Amino acid sequence: MRFDHVTIVCPDCAPLLRFFVDVAGMADGPRPAFGVGGHWLYLEGRPVLHLIERPAARPREGAAAAPPPARIDHLALRVGDAGEWQALLERLRDSGVPYRLADARALREQQLFVALTPHVVVEFVGAADF
């Protein structure tokens, strides 16, 4: 078994698309015609992140508010080397994207978290010595 992909359903894919392409370094690539808007984002030639655009449903008049949509807590992307880690930090700073570093020395790693929306967080993981 191996990781295949993550799907995020959101009302507007544009901000997530910009982040994953411009900051995380993914490529927006071919996607079958599913009849709904979206993107397939690629790493190393594989589609690993599927964005599906689905506008938020409006409750009918007099109906109770719909429960919040399902969400992904976070997805993690492993950074390969120190140069890639530094380039990521530079792209984050240049883009003005806020991030939080976490102490993961006990795991011999470092972690960086970016909250794209209140319900979508991206974790970047790298070796502690980057």
N, C-alpha and C positions, 0 to 999 in steps of 0.2 A: 504494500500500500504506500502511496505517496501523496503529498499535497497536490490537489488539482486546481481549485480556484475558490475564490470568495465572491459572493454576490451581494451588492448593496443596492437596495431599492430606495429611491429618494425622489422627492418632488422636482428637483432641479439638479441635473448631473453636472452642469457647467463648472461650479466651483470645485467639485471633487475631481473632475477631469483635469482642470488646470493644475491642481495640486499634484496628482499622481503622475502627470506627464512632465510638468515644469520643475517640480521639486524632487519627487521620488525617482524620476528618470525612467518611467515606464513608457512604452510606445502604444499609441492608439492604433489598433490594427483591424483587420477584417473581422466582420461579424455577420452571421446569418441574418436574413430578413425575418425577424420574429413577429413583426406586426406591432411592436412597441418600441419606443425610443430607447437608446442606450449606446453603450460602447463596450468593447472588449479591449482590455489593456494587457500588454504583453511584457514579459521579462524573459530574456534569453530565447526568444522565438516561441514561447508558450503563452496562451491566454490564461492569465492567473487571476485577474480581477474583472468581474462583470458588473457594470453599472447599468441599472434598469431605471428608466425615468417613468415614474408613476405619480401624477399629481395627487395631492392629498384629497381624499374624499370629503365632500361637504355633507354634514348631517342633514337629513330631511327636516323640514320645519316640524317642530314639536318632538322630534326624536332625541333620545339621549345621545350625548357625544360618543363617538366611536372610541374604542380603546386605542391606545397608542400603537403604532405599527410595530411589527417585529423589528429587532435591531441586532446588529453585530456589536458585541462589546468592543472588540478590537481585532485588527489583523496585524501580524508581525512580519516584518521583512528583515532578513539577516543581511548585514553589510559585510562585504567580503574582506576589505583591508583598510588600513589606516588612511590611505589616499582617498578612497571612496567615502569614508566617514567624514573626512575634512571637507570634501566637495559637497556632501549633503548639508553639513553645517553652514557652509557658505551660501548654498542655494536657499536654505531656510532664512538666513539673515537677509539676503538680497530680496527675497520675496516678502519680507515682513511677516512671515508666518510664526506665530508664537509656539514655543515648544518647552517641554519640561524634561530635564535630565533626571534620572533616578539612580540611586546607589544600588548597584547589583554586583559589588565586588565579591560578595560571598559566592556568587555564581561564576566568578571570573569573567564577567561580561559588563557591558554598560548598556543602558537603555535610554532611549529618547522617545518621548510621547508627544504626539500632535493630536489635538482635539479638532477635527474638521467640522463637526456639528456636535450638539450635546449628546448625540447617540452614536457617533462614529469616531473612533480613536484609532490612530495608526501608531504602532510601536516599531522603532528601528532598534535592532540588537546588533551589538558588535563586541569584539574581544576587548577585555579590560585594558589592554596595552595600546589601543589605538590612540 
